């Protein structure tokens, strides 16, 4: 089947990634262009994959489309189409049916996987009372401890019970459940496919324990307020971790802390990089402190 050699025009929506397709040769040329197309075509699609779609005689509908976070592609005329879990051939059949229903008579459609999403070798699922529930990935051979896994998931919410974190781990054919505490178990090493469930405090305890906050702004991944409890001191390194950690453009060697007092505002300049390297005494925060992480000067 010949294919017109044109580059598809830009498409609106997060799932559209236009690419130039071969001038002739049809679906076989598309498969050869992306590598081992025959084996890829037999794999179910997943988030992050990119599929090459060819609609014969319709260059504006021909291009490459990414499977987005919701498991769908955004296709011209048709909008969002579920793709995750389907074979490329099945997705092509659905696109063909939808086009023929409203737009094109006897549409000729071919779909192939153009690029497979990179899968992290290891992952831990963190759910419950964390700011960004989901999977935390880490490479084979690397280590991931409890504290880092929760910090990467955005840190604990104000409703989190730091003394009631449930670890589910597969051992052989069975799942083992273990209850952990944030402080006592923070260095515990995670394993691939572990699940962490951070439970919530009872409603009556929330009002008593969560009384103050500090604010973390600037070059952190999730700026905002970080809860601070009376009986649990909070240092600047932990506060930054609970705000998602430093961004790639942060300047951790010069972090400013502004503290309101009866005589005005006190300002402290902290070298967090040195503090982390030396494992020195952390700078302890007080309620209503504001931690500002500036951008690096290049």
ABEGO torsion letter per residue (X at the ends): XBBBBBBBBBBBEAABBBBBBBABGEAAAAAAAAEBAAAAAABBBBBGBBBBBBBBGBAAABEBBBBBAAGBBBBBGAEBBBABGBBAAAAAAAAAAAAAAAABBGBBBBBBBABBBBBBABBBBBBEBBABBEBBBBBBGBBBBAAAAAAAAGEBBAABBAABBBBBBBBEABBBBBBBBAAAAAABBBBBGBBBBBBBBBAAAAAAABABBBBBBEBBABBEBBBBBAABBBBAAAAAAAAGEBBAABBAABBBBBBBBAAEBBBBBBBAAAAAAAGBBBBBBBBGBBBBBBBBBX
